[in-house]
Amino acid sequence: MLPNPTFLVPGGAGFIGSHFVDLLLARYPDCRVITVDKLTYAGSLDNLGLALADPRHEFIHGDICDQATVRPLAARADYVINFAAETHVDRAILDGEVFTRTDTLGTAVLLEAFRQSARGRLFLQVSTDEVYGEILEGDADEAAPLAPRNPYAASKAGADLLALAYRTTHGLPVVISRGANTYGPRQHPEKMVPTFFARALAGEELPVYGDGAQVRDWFFVSDHCAALDLLLRSGTPGTVYNVGGGDRRTNLEMAGSILELAERVGGRRGRIAHVADRPGHDRRYSLDTGRIRRLGWTPETPLEEGLALTCNWIVEQQAQVTAATPVPA
């Protein structure tokens, strides 16, 4: 890591990105962090919290597809950590074009701007395990073929291939992380874990797609951020690293755990409701994370602990909203 580094964090007002901004400011006292975010529905200045008041942090409201915005920012950055993406599969099924624009074209704009920068040291592309498609047996290692089965996954696979092409063609120092299902505080309520918690706390039905036997590797947000920080410091350019918690649960099992936790903190008793499955729903994801573990990283947050932290955060958020709601005269 360079002394006095400058980090450019596209998508830093989103879920994982905002946690990573917090990590950078806490771990690197002499750093400068530039967050650029379009502030679509999933990004919020509220996620950045105290970072907005930190003199080492600068927020830019902008679109990564806009070259005029991105180029001067990349010229100032030693490191780019690209979180900017549309990520919700259900939305991608309804309108895949916006995913291609942000996830693929936006990454291309960032890569080209970074290539033209004289000071760029590392470009970390934050990707997803969904680029491998469904892994019905065993684990996908980094050499597994890309076989995305929905527009979101395909847009991220395209971005990964662009990043690797820039490495081959231009020698760009690129590292790719492919992360498992991440959850935790600040996650947008459309995603499964916060949706299920909110509904469970209200005593409502938890809509589980199909039979609920889809398997995911669940991964707490602070563990994900710690892995990305290690890759900034120790990742080998041109290399892909799978990153996951190794705790694989079915969606039905996750729903059951969330119902139990919600009831424990005073929520009314909800129940699971099976609904029609979504098109192209992958049955199973499973990653071989040996490569990053050999660098010395292991996840530290057990699933039950991470879910409890998430549940407590959601309860606190609901209490704040209730307290801020005016009482009718």
Disulfide bonds with the S-S distance in Angstrom:
none
